């Protein structure tokens, strides 16, 4: 059917057509080697198919939202039923209430939820709320961390290292100087520096924004504990960005793993069952500033949007969360991730290829490096050429991944994990000239 829609065109032809209309011919912020770029037609379970008929084991999972795999039967049934009853009202719905109860109940300390359209939007609203609540203007984020596309976080994600901490380096053109002046940067997983910069800037610092899996590098316990302790002592909000880790690392998010309770939590991706959604949750003391009734008091923080909490996203999200909540779900996810990481480690050791494997929950990221990786700067020591070549070879052999980074879904099987491991070994041998 798809070939009829695209009039029998191949991926190569369609990619050329896309370049006529889309900048760079892509919809995401990163590029892919032209030799393996393709046009996908459909997905089912852990698999994707392109318009040329090629089949792939998918480890990108839509950049993580598809934790149940593609076209999960419970999610698709819920969506079909929902479509027949309307998809957008810009008003509260019964399904929104059910979804909200589920989310708030999963996150310790959460009392209220504010929906947004995306994780990026949730970050923006969370920072605005932090500034409105504290009356302070500056934000601290950590080098290498990606928090979406709003101006206040588009700094030092992939910096040139020409600036000393805590000076930020813009990721993009178009950010006003005034915004840059309100952002501070600290090294990730460095509790000493984090404490120093928070204490020195406490009078101007509204919030510290932290992703517990920056560059897929897990936050160290001492680091996250220090940030929580020092922010609380100095009247600074601690915002945990769990857009990727929420409902992936654990039912209660990465914060349940660390035993830490932030002031605000940002969620997205898995939250919507494959439909775009985001939210922030927190205690009523802070979240009440988002109440439109506050307009008359001068304390109101605006955070509304046309599609926030829409019936499609909350329907898909509720169905997905109901599946994730079932006993044994996370145990299986962890088991598959352990199997893949163990396999890849053994392969690299057998071929005498230096590798560091970063794993947190059902996320596995292999870096070709002979030194430990704990932050952005140490991650630069990896073998980028080998990584890029591996991404191409895996794709050619039917493994769709961000190079050597893998998101595991509930529907990946041990057979698929072993197949992927064998393909990884073949690819590595090919690159090394061993076959």
Buried (B, 14 or more C-beta within 10 A) or exposed (E): EEEEEBEEBBBEBBBEEBEEEEEEBBEEEEEBEEEBBBBBBEBEBBBBBBBBEBEBBBBBBBBBBBBBBBBBEBBBEBBEEBEEEEBEEEEEBEBBEBBBEBBBEBBBBBBBBBBBBBBBBBBBBBBBBBBBBBEBEBBBBBBBBBBBBBBBBBBBBEBEEEEEBBBBBBBEEEBEEEBBEBBBBBBBBBBEBBBBBBEEBBEEBBBBBBBBBBBBBBBBEEBBBBBBBBBEEBEBBBBBBBBBBBBBBBBBBBBBBBEBBBBBBBBBBBBBBBBBBBBBBBBEEBBBBBBEEBEEEEEBBBBEBEBBBBBBBBBBBBBBBBBBBEEEBBEBBBBBBBBBBBBBBEBBEEEEBBBBBBBBBBBBBBBBBEEEBBBBBBBEBBBEEBBEBBBBBBBBBBBBBBBBBBBBBBBBEEEBBEBBBEBBBBBBBBBEEEE
